[in-house]
Amino acid sequence: MSIDRLQSAVSATAYQKQWFREVQDRAAAGEPIAIVNADAPHEIFRALDIPYVVTQWWSSIIAAKGAGPGALAALDEQGLPDFSVQYDALPLGEQLLPEAERPWGGLPVPAFAVAERSGDVTQKIFEQWGSREGTETFLLSRTGADPLPADWWELVPEQWETAFGSDRIDLLQAEMEELIAWLEERTGRRLDRTVLSAIMDRANAQAEWNRRTRDLLARTRPSPVLVRDTMPAVMIPQWHRGTEWAVEAARSLYEEVRDRVSRSAAVCPGERRRLMWIGRGLWSDMDLYTRFHDTHGAVFVWSMYLAIAADGYARYGEDPLRALAGRFVGLTDLLYVPPWSSQWYVKEAQTHGVDGVVHLVADDTPGSGFITEALEDCGIPVLEIRANNADQRSSGAARIPERIAEFIEERL
Protein backbone atom coordinates (compact mmCIF):
# COMPACT_ATOMS: atom_id res chain seq x y z
CA MET A 1 0.00 0.00 0.00
CA SER A 2 1.37 3.41 -0.99
CA ILE A 3 1.02 5.94 1.82
CA ASP A 4 1.90 9.62 1.56
CA ARG A 5 4.52 10.51 4.12
CA LEU A 6 4.09 13.41 6.49
CA GLN A 7 5.87 16.41 5.03
CA SER A 8 6.78 17.30 8.61
CA ALA A 9 8.82 14.10 8.86
CA VAL A 10 10.51 14.62 5.49
CA SER A 11 11.38 18.24 6.32
CA ALA A 12 12.69 17.36 9.79
CA THR A 13 14.96 14.66 8.40
CA ALA A 14 16.34 17.01 5.73
CA TYR A 15 16.92 19.71 8.33
CA GLN A 16 18.77 17.27 10.58
CA LYS A 17 21.13 16.19 7.80
CA GLN A 18 21.99 19.80 7.02
CA TRP A 19 22.40 20.60 10.71
CA PHE A 20 24.76 17.67 11.20
CA ARG A 21 26.92 18.87 8.31
CA GLU A 22 27.11 22.25 10.03
CA VAL A 23 28.17 20.56 13.27
CA GLN A 24 30.91 18.74 11.38
CA ASP A 25 32.04 22.02 9.82
CA ARG A 26 32.09 23.79 13.19
CA ALA A 27 34.11 20.96 14.71
CA ALA A 28 36.54 21.03 11.77
CA ALA A 29 36.98 24.77 12.37
CA GLY A 30 38.06 24.06 15.95
CA GLU A 31 34.82 24.63 17.86
CA PRO A 32 34.07 22.25 20.75
CA ILE A 33 31.05 20.00 20.38
CA ALA A 34 29.38 17.73 22.92
CA ILE A 35 27.83 14.29 22.98
CA VAL A 36 25.07 14.04 25.58
CA ASN A 37 22.49 11.46 26.53
CA ALA A 38 18.77 12.13 26.30
CA ASP A 39 18.42 12.84 30.03
CA ALA A 40 21.08 15.56 30.21
CA PRO A 41 19.98 19.24 30.35
CA HIS A 42 20.46 20.09 26.67
CA GLU A 43 19.23 23.64 27.09
CA ILE A 44 22.47 24.60 28.89
CA PHE A 45 24.47 23.74 25.76
CA ARG A 46 22.04 25.63 23.58
CA ALA A 47 22.29 28.73 25.76
CA LEU A 48 26.10 28.52 25.55
CA ASP A 49 25.95 27.89 21.77
CA ILE A 50 27.79 24.58 22.09
CA PRO A 51 26.60 22.16 19.37
CA TYR A 52 25.53 18.87 20.90
CA VAL A 53 24.68 15.46 19.48
CA VAL A 54 22.33 13.21 21.45
CA THR A 55 23.61 9.68 21.96
CA GLN A 56 20.26 8.02 21.31
CA TRP A 57 19.65 9.99 18.11
CA TRP A 58 23.08 9.17 16.75
CA SER A 59 22.54 5.52 17.69
CA SER A 60 19.30 5.54 15.71
CA ILE A 61 21.19 6.79 12.64
CA ILE A 62 23.92 4.19 13.11
CA ALA A 63 21.29 1.44 13.32
CA ALA A 64 19.17 2.77 10.45
CA LYS A 65 22.21 2.98 8.15
CA GLY A 66 23.23 -0.61 8.92
CA ALA A 67 26.40 0.34 10.79
CA GLY A 68 25.27 -1.12 14.12
CA PRO A 69 26.84 -4.57 13.76
CA GLY A 70 30.18 -3.06 12.74
CA ALA A 71 30.14 -0.56 15.62
CA LEU A 72 29.43 -3.30 18.16
CA ALA A 73 32.11 -5.54 16.63
CA ALA A 74 34.59 -2.66 16.94
CA LEU A 75 33.82 -2.39 20.66
CA ASP A 76 34.35 -6.13 21.07
CA GLU A 77 37.73 -5.88 19.34
CA GLN A 78 38.72 -3.27 21.94
CA GLY A 79 37.81 -5.65 24.76
CA LEU A 80 34.63 -3.71 25.59
CA PRO A 81 31.19 -5.31 26.01
CA ASP A 82 29.05 -5.39 22.88
CA PHE A 83 25.98 -6.90 24.53
CA SER A 84 24.83 -4.32 27.10
CA VAL A 85 23.07 -0.94 26.76
CA GLN A 86 23.85 -0.89 23.07
CA TYR A 87 21.75 2.25 22.58
CA ASP A 88 24.38 4.21 24.54
CA ALA A 89 27.37 2.21 23.33
CA LEU A 90 26.91 2.40 19.55
CA PRO A 91 28.40 5.91 19.13
CA LEU A 92 31.49 4.79 21.05
CA GLY A 93 31.94 1.98 18.53
CA GLU A 94 31.09 4.14 15.53
CA GLN A 95 34.18 6.25 16.22
CA LEU A 96 36.32 3.14 15.68
CA LEU A 97 34.92 2.26 12.24
CA PRO A 98 36.78 2.89 8.97
CA GLU A 99 35.82 6.26 7.51
CA ALA A 100 33.86 4.70 4.63
CA GLU A 101 31.61 2.82 7.07
CA ARG A 102 30.72 5.78 9.28
CA PRO A 103 27.19 7.15 8.68
CA TRP A 104 26.98 10.68 7.30
CA GLY A 105 30.77 11.00 7.53
CA GLY A 106 30.91 10.17 11.23
CA LEU A 107 30.60 12.00 14.51
CA PRO A 108 33.47 14.46 15.10
CA VAL A 109 35.53 13.90 18.23
CA PRO A 110 33.48 15.56 20.99
CA ALA A 111 35.17 17.87 23.47
CA PHE A 112 32.54 17.07 26.10
CA ALA A 113 30.63 13.91 26.99
CA VAL A 114 27.80 14.58 29.44
CA ALA A 115 25.29 12.12 30.83
CA GLU A 116 23.08 11.34 33.76
CA ARG A 117 24.18 8.35 35.81
CA SER A 118 21.07 6.39 34.86
CA GLY A 119 22.90 3.12 35.46
CA ASP A 120 26.34 1.65 36.04
CA VAL A 121 26.74 0.75 32.38
CA THR A 122 25.85 4.18 31.00
CA GLN A 123 28.27 5.75 33.46
CA LYS A 124 31.06 3.45 32.31
CA ILE A 125 30.31 4.16 28.65
CA PHE A 126 30.64 7.89 29.21
CA GLU A 127 33.78 7.35 31.27
CA GLN A 128 35.19 5.60 28.19
CA TRP A 129 34.55 8.77 26.21
CA GLY A 130 36.58 10.69 28.78
CA SER A 131 39.50 8.27 28.44
CA ARG A 132 39.87 9.13 24.77
CA GLU A 133 42.10 11.92 23.55
CA GLY A 134 40.33 15.25 23.19
CA THR A 135 37.21 14.38 25.24
CA GLU A 136 36.28 15.14 28.85
CA THR A 137 33.37 13.59 30.75
CA PHE A 138 30.92 15.21 33.16
CA LEU A 139 28.37 13.02 34.96
CA LEU A 140 25.17 14.11 36.71
CA SER A 141 23.52 12.20 39.54
CA ARG A 142 20.46 10.01 39.08
CA THR A 143 18.23 10.33 42.14
CA GLY A 144 15.49 7.96 43.25
CA ALA A 145 11.81 8.60 42.75
CA ASP A 146 9.13 8.93 45.41
CA PRO A 147 5.51 7.98 44.68
CA LEU A 148 3.75 10.73 42.79
CA PRO A 149 0.10 11.70 43.05
CA ALA A 150 -2.17 10.25 40.38
CA ASP A 151 -2.40 11.97 36.98
CA TRP A 152 1.15 13.36 37.06
CA TRP A 153 0.73 14.62 33.50
CA GLU A 154 -1.63 17.30 34.82
CA LEU A 155 0.68 18.20 37.70
CA VAL A 156 4.21 18.49 36.34
CA PRO A 157 3.97 21.53 34.00
CA GLU A 158 3.21 23.97 36.82
CA GLN A 159 3.69 22.02 40.06
CA TRP A 160 6.91 20.16 39.29
CA GLU A 161 8.40 21.17 42.65
CA THR A 162 5.62 19.25 44.40
CA ALA A 163 5.77 16.39 41.93
CA PHE A 164 9.48 15.60 42.19
CA GLY A 165 10.45 17.03 45.57
CA SER A 166 12.71 19.96 46.42
CA ASP A 167 15.61 17.81 47.64
CA ARG A 168 15.98 16.10 44.28
CA ILE A 169 15.70 19.36 42.38
CA ASP A 170 18.17 21.09 44.73
CA LEU A 171 20.81 18.45 43.96
CA LEU A 172 20.38 18.53 40.20
CA GLN A 173 20.31 22.34 40.13
CA ALA A 174 23.58 22.46 42.10
CA GLU A 175 25.18 19.95 39.73
CA MET A 176 23.94 21.94 36.73
CA GLU A 177 25.59 25.04 38.20
CA GLU A 178 28.81 23.01 38.37
CA LEU A 179 28.34 21.91 34.76
CA ILE A 180 27.85 25.49 33.62
CA ALA A 181 31.02 26.62 35.41
CA TRP A 182 32.91 23.62 33.96
CA LEU A 183 31.80 24.49 30.41
CA GLU A 184 32.42 28.20 30.87
CA GLU A 185 35.98 27.55 32.05
CA ARG A 186 36.71 25.38 29.01
CA THR A 187 35.05 27.53 26.35
CA GLY A 188 35.50 31.06 27.63
CA ARG A 189 31.77 31.63 27.17
CA ARG A 190 29.29 32.84 29.77
CA LEU A 191 25.75 31.62 30.19
CA ASP A 192 23.15 34.37 29.87
CA ARG A 193 20.13 33.53 32.07
CA THR A 194 17.94 35.72 29.86
CA VAL A 195 18.86 33.59 26.86
CA LEU A 196 18.17 30.43 28.86
CA SER A 197 14.78 31.80 29.90
CA ALA A 198 13.83 32.43 26.28
CA ILE A 199 14.89 28.89 25.37
CA MET A 200 12.68 27.51 28.15
CA ASP A 201 9.73 29.58 26.93
CA ARG A 202 10.11 28.23 23.39
CA ALA A 203 10.50 24.67 24.68
CA ASN A 204 7.21 25.05 26.58
CA ALA A 205 5.48 26.35 23.46
CA GLN A 206 6.86 23.37 21.54
CA ALA A 207 5.47 20.97 24.15
CA GLU A 208 2.03 22.59 23.90
CA TRP A 209 1.92 22.06 20.14
CA ASN A 210 2.92 18.43 20.68
CA ARG A 211 0.12 18.02 23.21
CA ARG A 212 -2.42 19.36 20.71
CA THR A 213 -1.17 16.89 18.11
CA ARG A 214 -1.23 13.95 20.51
CA ASP A 215 -4.74 14.79 21.73
CA LEU A 216 -6.04 15.13 18.17
CA LEU A 217 -4.63 11.77 17.15
CA ALA A 218 -5.98 10.13 20.32
CA ARG A 219 -9.56 10.92 19.34
CA THR A 220 -9.27 10.30 15.59
CA ARG A 221 -10.42 7.02 14.03
CA PRO A 222 -9.02 5.65 11.75
CA SER A 223 -5.44 6.86 12.17
CA PRO A 224 -4.50 9.58 9.66
CA VAL A 225 -0.71 9.26 10.16
CA LEU A 226 2.00 6.65 10.44
CA VAL A 227 3.84 6.16 13.71
CA ARG A 228 7.03 5.74 11.69
CA ASP A 229 6.48 9.34 10.53
CA THR A 230 5.50 10.90 13.84
CA MET A 231 8.66 9.48 15.44
CA PRO A 232 11.12 11.64 13.41
CA ALA A 233 8.64 14.50 13.05
CA VAL A 234 8.57 14.82 16.85
CA MET A 235 12.00 13.64 17.96
CA ILE A 236 14.20 15.60 15.59
CA PRO A 237 12.67 18.88 16.85
CA GLN A 238 13.10 17.54 20.39
CA TRP A 239 16.85 17.48 19.83
CA HIS A 240 16.55 21.16 18.86
CA ARG A 241 14.23 21.93 21.75
CA GLY A 242 13.87 25.61 22.54
CA THR A 243 14.77 26.92 19.07
CA GLU A 244 12.42 28.88 16.85
CA TRP A 245 12.78 26.16 14.21
CA ALA A 246 11.64 23.47 16.67
CA VAL A 247 8.55 25.44 17.70
CA GLU A 248 7.65 25.98 14.06
CA ALA A 249 8.24 22.28 13.31
CA ALA A 250 5.89 21.28 16.14
CA ARG A 251 3.26 23.74 14.93
CA SER A 252 3.59 22.50 11.35
CA LEU A 253 3.14 18.90 12.46
CA TYR A 254 -0.08 19.80 14.26
CA GLU A 255 -1.45 21.71 11.27
CA GLU A 256 -0.57 18.88 8.89
CA VAL A 257 -2.29 16.32 11.13
CA ARG A 258 -5.30 18.62 11.52
CA ASP A 259 -5.56 18.92 7.75
CA ARG A 260 -5.50 15.16 7.34
CA VAL A 261 -8.18 14.76 9.98
CA SER A 262 -10.38 17.35 8.24
CA ARG A 263 -10.08 15.34 5.00
CA SER A 264 -10.79 12.03 6.78
CA ALA A 265 -7.45 10.69 5.57
CA ALA A 266 -6.54 7.18 6.72
CA VAL A 267 -3.21 5.38 6.47
CA CYS A 268 -5.13 2.10 6.57
CA PRO A 269 -8.76 2.53 5.41
CA GLY A 270 -9.47 -1.02 6.57
CA GLU A 271 -8.23 -0.36 10.10
CA ARG A 272 -9.63 -3.04 12.42
CA ARG A 273 -7.03 -3.25 15.20
CA ARG A 274 -5.20 -0.39 16.88
CA LEU A 275 -1.77 -1.16 18.33
CA MET A 276 0.44 0.63 20.84
CA TRP A 277 4.25 0.35 20.69
CA ILE A 278 5.86 0.73 24.12
CA GLY A 279 9.62 1.03 24.07
CA ARG A 280 12.29 2.55 21.87
CA GLY A 281 11.91 2.69 18.12
CA LEU A 282 13.14 -0.23 16.05
CA TRP A 283 15.30 2.00 13.88
CA SER A 284 16.83 -0.81 11.83
CA ASP A 285 13.36 -1.94 10.65
CA MET A 286 10.96 0.99 10.45
CA ASP A 287 8.85 -0.94 7.92
CA LEU A 288 7.70 -3.05 10.86
CA TYR A 289 5.19 -0.35 11.79
CA THR A 290 3.27 -0.67 8.52
CA ARG A 291 3.74 -4.39 7.91
CA PHE A 292 0.37 -5.44 9.33
CA HIS A 293 -1.90 -3.01 7.49
CA ASP A 294 -2.76 -5.20 4.53
CA THR A 295 -2.46 -8.58 6.23
CA HIS A 296 -4.32 -7.88 9.47
CA GLY A 297 -5.86 -4.40 9.28
CA ALA A 298 -3.68 -3.61 12.30
CA VAL A 299 -2.19 -0.13 12.70
CA PHE A 300 0.35 1.16 15.19
CA VAL A 301 -1.25 4.37 16.41
CA TRP A 302 0.99 5.23 19.41
CA SER A 303 4.63 5.52 20.39
CA MET A 304 6.17 7.13 23.45
CA TYR A 305 7.92 9.80 21.40
CA LEU A 306 4.94 12.04 20.67
CA ALA A 307 3.24 11.13 23.96
CA ILE A 308 6.16 12.03 26.26
CA ALA A 309 6.84 15.16 24.19
CA ALA A 310 3.24 16.12 24.91
CA ASP A 311 3.12 15.29 28.63
CA GLY A 312 6.68 15.16 29.94
CA TYR A 313 8.59 18.33 29.02
CA ALA A 314 6.59 21.49 29.75
CA ARG A 315 7.94 23.26 32.86
CA TYR A 316 6.83 26.75 33.79
CA GLY A 317 8.65 28.87 36.37
CA GLU A 318 10.39 32.19 36.96
CA ASP A 319 13.86 30.70 37.52
CA PRO A 320 14.85 29.05 34.22
CA LEU A 321 17.64 26.96 35.72
CA ARG A 322 15.45 25.55 38.46
CA ALA A 323 12.66 24.86 35.96
CA LEU A 324 15.23 23.07 33.80
CA ALA A 325 16.21 20.95 36.78
CA GLY A 326 12.51 20.24 37.26
CA ARG A 327 12.33 19.10 33.63
CA PHE A 328 15.10 16.52 33.83
CA VAL A 329 15.16 15.36 37.46
CA GLY A 330 12.31 12.89 36.97
CA LEU A 331 11.97 12.45 33.21
CA THR A 332 13.10 8.83 33.30
CA ASP A 333 10.68 8.13 36.16
CA LEU A 334 7.73 9.12 33.99
CA LEU A 335 8.60 6.46 31.43
CA TYR A 336 9.91 3.63 33.55
CA VAL A 337 9.19 3.91 37.29
CA PRO A 338 5.85 2.51 38.50
CA PRO A 339 3.27 3.60 39.42
CA TRP A 340 4.09 6.79 37.47
CA SER A 341 4.87 4.93 34.26
CA SER A 342 2.16 2.27 34.49
CA GLN A 343 -0.60 4.81 35.19
CA TRP A 344 0.50 6.90 32.24
CA TYR A 345 0.66 4.00 29.77
CA VAL A 346 -2.82 2.88 30.82
CA LYS A 347 -4.12 6.42 30.33
CA GLU A 348 -2.55 6.63 26.88
CA ALA A 349 -3.80 3.19 25.84
CA GLN A 350 -7.35 4.05 26.86
CA THR A 351 -7.47 7.50 25.28
CA HIS A 352 -6.09 6.12 22.00
CA GLY A 353 -8.51 3.19 22.02
CA VAL A 354 -5.86 0.53 21.45
CA ASP A 355 -6.78 -3.12 21.14
CA GLY A 356 -3.34 -4.44 22.04
CA VAL A 357 0.17 -3.44 23.07
CA VAL A 358 3.58 -4.54 21.80
CA HIS A 359 6.04 -3.92 24.63
CA LEU A 360 9.71 -3.95 23.63
CA VAL A 361 11.74 -4.51 26.79
CA ALA A 362 15.48 -3.81 26.78
CA ASP A 363 17.93 -4.88 29.48
CA ASP A 364 18.12 -1.36 30.93
CA THR A 365 14.39 -0.53 31.08
CA PRO A 366 13.17 -1.13 34.64
CA GLY A 367 9.59 -1.64 35.72
CA SER A 368 8.47 -3.36 32.53
CA GLY A 369 6.54 -6.07 34.33
CA PHE A 370 4.46 -3.52 36.24
CA ILE A 371 3.56 -1.73 33.01
CA THR A 372 2.46 -4.97 31.35
CA GLU A 373 0.49 -6.02 34.44
CA ALA A 374 -1.33 -2.68 34.67
CA LEU A 375 -2.39 -2.86 31.03
CA GLU A 376 -3.47 -6.49 31.24
CA ASP A 377 -5.48 -5.71 34.40
CA CYS A 378 -7.43 -3.15 32.34
CA GLY A 379 -8.24 -5.78 29.73
CA ILE A 380 -5.62 -4.70 27.19
CA PRO A 381 -3.57 -7.66 25.87
CA VAL A 382 0.21 -7.16 25.89
CA LEU A 383 2.95 -8.89 23.90
CA GLU A 384 6.29 -8.56 25.71
CA ILE A 385 9.35 -8.86 23.48
CA ARG A 386 12.74 -8.85 25.14
CA ALA A 387 15.24 -7.43 22.71
CA ASN A 388 17.50 -4.44 22.17
CA ASN A 389 16.27 -1.99 19.56
CA ALA A 390 19.81 -0.97 18.58
CA ASP A 391 21.25 -4.47 18.17
CA GLN A 392 20.07 -6.35 15.07
CA ARG A 393 21.38 -9.61 16.48
CA SER A 394 19.00 -9.24 19.40
CA SER A 395 15.97 -8.01 17.47
CA GLY A 396 16.47 -10.64 14.79
CA ALA A 397 16.65 -13.46 17.31
CA ALA A 398 13.43 -12.20 18.92
CA ARG A 399 11.43 -12.85 15.70
CA ILE A 400 9.58 -9.59 16.20
CA PRO A 401 7.41 -9.53 13.02
CA GLU A 402 6.42 -13.16 13.40
CA ARG A 403 5.50 -12.78 17.04
CA ILE A 404 3.42 -9.66 16.38
CA ALA A 405 1.49 -11.50 13.67
CA GLU A 406 0.85 -14.40 16.04
CA PHE A 407 -0.22 -11.96 18.76
CA ILE A 408 -2.76 -10.28 16.50
CA GLU A 409 -4.16 -13.58 15.27
CA GLU A 410 -4.29 -15.38 18.61
CA ARG A 411 -5.09 -12.65 21.15
CA LEU A 412 -6.78 -9.84 19.24
ZAMARGU-4260 file (C-alpha; in steps of 0.2 Angstrom, whole numbers, plus 5000, padded with zeros to 4 digits):
<rodrens>
0) 5000/5000/5000 | 5007/5017/4995 | 5005/5030/5009 | 5009/5048/5008 | 5023/5053/5021
5) 5020/5067/5032 | 5029/5082/5025 | 5034/5086/5043 | 5044/5070/5044 | 5053/5073/5027
10) 5057/5091/5032 | 5063/5087/5049 | 5075/5073/5042 | 5082/5085/5029 | 5085/5099/5042
15) 5094/5086/5053 | 5106/5081/5039 | 5110/5099/5035 | 5112/5103/5054 | 5124/5088/5056
20) 5135/5094/5042 | 5136/5111/5050 | 5141/5103/5066 | 5155/5094/5057 | 5160/5110/5049
25) 5160/5119/5066 | 5171/5105/5074 | 5183/5105/5059 | 5185/5124/5062 | 5190/5120/5080
30) 5174/5123/5089 | 5170/5111/5104 | 5155/5100/5102 | 5147/5089/5115 | 5139/5071/5115
35) 5125/5070/5128 | 5112/5057/5133 | 5094/5061/5131 | 5092/5064/5150 | 5105/5078/5151
40) 5100/5096/5152 | 5102/5100/5133 | 5096/5118/5135 | 5112/5123/5144 | 5122/5119/5129
45) 5110/5128/5118 | 5111/5144/5129 | 5131/5143/5128 | 5130/5139/5109 | 5139/5123/5110
50) 5133/5111/5097 | 5128/5094/5104 | 5123/5077/5097 | 5112/5066/5107 | 5118/5048/5110
55) 5101/5040/5107 | 5098/5050/5091 | 5115/5046/5084 | 5113/5028/5088 | 5096/5028/5079
60) 5106/5034/5063 | 5120/5021/5066 | 5106/5007/5067 | 5096/5014/5052 | 5111/5015/5041
65) 5116/4997/5045 | 5132/5002/5054 | 5126/4994/5071 | 5134/4977/5069 | 5151/4985/5064
70) 5151/4997/5078 | 5147/4983/5091 | 5161/4972/5083 | 5173/4987/5085 | 5169/4988/5103
75) 5172/4969/5105 | 5189/4971/5097 | 5194/4984/5110 | 5189/4972/5124 | 5173/4981/5128
80) 5156/4973/5130 | 5145/4973/5114 | 5130/4965/5123 | 5124/4978/5135 | 5115/4995/5134
85) 5119/4996/5115 | 5109/5011/5113 | 5122/5021/5123 | 5137/5011/5117 | 5135/5012/5098
90) 5142/5030/5096 | 5157/5024/5105 | 5160/5010/5093 | 5155/5021/5078 | 5171/5031/5081
95) 5182/5016/5078 | 5175/5011/5061 | 5184/5014/5045 | 5179/5031/5038 | 5169/5024/5023
100) 5158/5014/5035 | 5154/5029/5046 | 5136/5036/5043 | 5135/5053/5037 | 5154/5055/5038
105) 5155/5051/5056 | 5153/5060/5073 | 5167/5072/5075 | 5178/5070/5091 | 5167/5078/5105
110) 5176/5089/5117 | 5163/5085/5131 | 5153/5070/5135 | 5139/5073/5147 | 5126/5061/5154
115) 5115/5057/5169 | 5121/5042/5179 | 5105/5032/5174 | 5114/5016/5177 | 5132/5008/5180
120) 5134/5004/5162 | 5129/5021/5155 | 5141/5029/5167 | 5155/5017/5162 | 5152/5021/5143
125) 5153/5039/5146 | 5169/5037/5156 | 5176/5028/5141 | 5173/5044/5131 | 5183/5053/5144
130) 5198/5041/5142 | 5199/5046/5124 | 5211/5060/5118 | 5202/5076/5116 | 5186/5072/5126
135) 5181/5076/5144 | 5167/5068/5154 | 5155/5076/5166 | 5142/5065/5175 | 5126/5071/5184
140) 5118/5061/5198 | 5102/5050/5195 | 5091/5052/5211 | 5077/5040/5216 | 5059/5043/5214
145) 5046/5045/5227 | 5028/5040/5223 | 5019/5054/5214 | 5000/5059/5215 | 4989/5051/5202
150) 4988/5060/5185 | 5006/5067/5185 | 5004/5073/5168 | 4992/5086/5174 | 5003/5091/5189
155) 5021/5092/5182 | 5020/5108/5170 | 5016/5120/5184 | 5018/5110/5200 | 5035/5101/5196
160) 5042/5106/5213 | 5028/5096/5222 | 5029/5082/5210 | 5047/5078/5211 | 5052/5085/5228
165) 5064/5100/5232 | 5078/5089/5238 | 5080/5080/5221 | 5078/5097/5212 | 5091/5105/5224
170) 5104/5092/5220 | 5102/5093/5201 | 5102/5112/5201 | 5118/5112/5210 | 5126/5100/5199
175) 5120/5110/5184 | 5128/5125/5191 | 5144/5115/5192 | 5142/5110/5174 | 5139/5127/5168
180) 5155/5133/5177 | 5165/5118/5170 | 5159/5122/5152 | 5162/5141/5154 | 5180/5138/5160
185) 5184/5127/5145 | 5175/5138/5132 | 5178/5155/5138 | 5159/5158/5136 | 5146/5164/5149
190) 5129/5158/5151 | 5116/5172/5149 | 5101/5168/5160 | 5090/5179/5149 | 5094/5168/5134
195) 5091/5152/5144 | 5074/5159/5150 | 5069/5162/5131 | 5074/5144/5127 | 5063/5138/5141
200) 5049/5148/5135 | 5051/5141/5117 | 5052/5123/5123 | 5036/5125/5133 | 5027/5132/5117
205) 5034/5117/5108 | 5027/5105/5121 | 5010/5113/5120 | 5010/5110/5101 | 5015/5092/5103
210) 5001/5090/5116 | 4988/5097/5104 | 4994/5084/5091 | 4994/5070/5103 | 4976/5074/5109
215) 4970/5076/5091 | 4977/5059/5086 | 4970/5051/5102 | 4952/5055/5097 | 4954/5052/5078
220) 4948/5035/5070 | 4955/5028/5059 | 4973/5034/5061 | 4978/5048/5048 | 4996/5046/5051
225) 5010/5033/5052 | 5019/5031/5069 | 5035/5029/5058 | 5032/5047/5053 | 5028/5055/5069
230) 5043/5047/5077 | 5056/5058/5067 | 5043/5073/5065 | 5043/5074/5084 | 5060/5068/5090
235) 5071/5078/5078 | 5063/5094/5084 | 5065/5088/5102 | 5084/5087/5099 | 5083/5106/5094
240) 5071/5110/5109 | 5069/5128/5113 | 5074/5135/5095 | 5062/5144/5084 | 5064/5131/5071
245) 5058/5117/5083 | 5043/5127/5088 | 5038/5130/5070 | 5041/5111/5067 | 5029/5106/5081
250) 5016/5119/5075 | 5018/5112/5057 | 5016/5095/5062 | 5000/5099/5071 | 4993/5109/5056
255) 4997/5094/5044 | 4989/5082/5056 | 4973/5093/5058 | 4972/5095/5039 | 4972/5076/5037
260) 4959/5074/5050 | 4948/5087/5041 | 4950/5077/5025 | 4946/5060/5034 | 4963/5053/5028
265) 4967/5036/5034 | 4984/5027/5032 | 4974/5011/5033 | 4956/5013/5027 | 4953/4995/5033
270) 4959/4998/5050 | 4952/4985/5062 | 4965/4984/5076 | 4974/4998/5084 | 4991/4994/5092
275) 5002/5003/5104 | 5021/5002/5103 | 5029/5004/5121 | 5048/5005/5120 | 5061/5013/5109
280) 5060/5013/5091 | 5066/4999/5080 | 5076/5010/5069 | 5084/4996/5059 | 5067/4990/5053
285) 5055/5005/5052 | 5044/4995/5040 | 5039/4985/5054 | 5026/4998/5059 | 5016/4997/5043
290) 5019/4978/5040 | 5002/4973/5047 | 4990/4985/5037 | 4986/4974/5023 | 4988/4957/5031
295) 4978/4961/5047 | 4971/4978/5046 | 4982/4982/5061 | 4989/4999/5063 | 5002/5006/5076
300) 4994/5022/5082 | 5005/5026/5097 | 5023/5028/5102 | 5031/5036/5117 | 5040/5049/5107
305) 5025/5060/5103 | 5016/5056/5120 | 5031/5060/5131 | 5034/5076/5121 | 5016/5081/5125
310) 5016/5076/5143 | 5033/5076/5150 | 5043/5092/5145 | 5033/5107/5149 | 5040/5116/5164
315) 5034/5134/5169 | 5043/5144/5182 | 5052/5161/5185 | 5069/5154/5188 | 5074/5145/5171
320) 5088/5135/5179 | 5077/5128/5192 | 5063/5124/5180 | 5076/5115/5169 | 5081/5105/5184
325) 5063/5101/5186 | 5062/5096/5168 | 5075/5083/5169 | 5076/5077/5187 | 5062/5064/5185
330) 5060/5062/5166 | 5065/5044/5167 | 5053/5041/5181 | 5039/5046/5170 | 5043/5032/5157
335) 5050/5018/5168 | 5046/5020/5186 | 5029/5013/5193 | 5016/5018/5197 | 5020/5034/5187
340) 5024/5025/5171 | 5011/5011/5172 | 4997/5024/5176 | 5002/5035/5161 | 5003/5020/5149
345) 4986/5014/5154 | 4979/5032/5152 | 4987/5033/5134 | 4981/5016/5129 | 4963/5020/5134
350) 4963/5038/5126 | 4970/5031/5110 | 4957/5016/5110 | 4971/5003/5107 | 4966/4984/5106
355) 4983/4978/5110 | 5001/4983/5115 | 5018/4977/5109 | 5030/4980/5123 | 5049/4980/5118
360) 5059/4977/5134 | 5077/4981/5134 | 5090/4976/5147 | 5091/4993/5155 | 5072/4997/5155
365) 5066/4994/5173 | 5048/4992/5179 | 5042/4983/5163 | 5033/4970/5172 | 5022/4982/5181
370) 5018/4991/5165 | 5012/4975/5157 | 5002/4970/5172 | 4993/4987/5173 | 4988/4986/5155
375) 4983/4968/5156 | 4973/4971/5172 | 4963/4984/5162 | 4959/4971/5149 | 4972/4977/5136
380) 4982/4962/5129 | 5001/4964/5129 | 5015/4956/5120 | 5031/4957/5129 | 5047/4956/5117
385) 5064/4956/5126 | 5076/4963/5114 | 5087/4978/5111 | 5081/4990/5098 | 5099/4995/5093
390) 5106/4978/5091 | 5100/4968/5075 | 5107/4952/5082 | 5095/4954/5097 | 5080/4960/5087
395) 5082/4947/5074 | 5083/4933/5087 | 5067/4939/5095 | 5057/4936/5079 | 5048/4952/5081
400) 5037/4952/5065 | 5032/4934/5067 | 5028/4936/5085 | 5017/4952/5082 | 5007/4942/5068
405) 5004/4928/5080 | 4999/4940/5094 | 4986/4949/5083 | 4979/4932/5076 | 4979/4923/5093
410) 4975/4937/5106 | 4966/4951/5096
</rodrens>
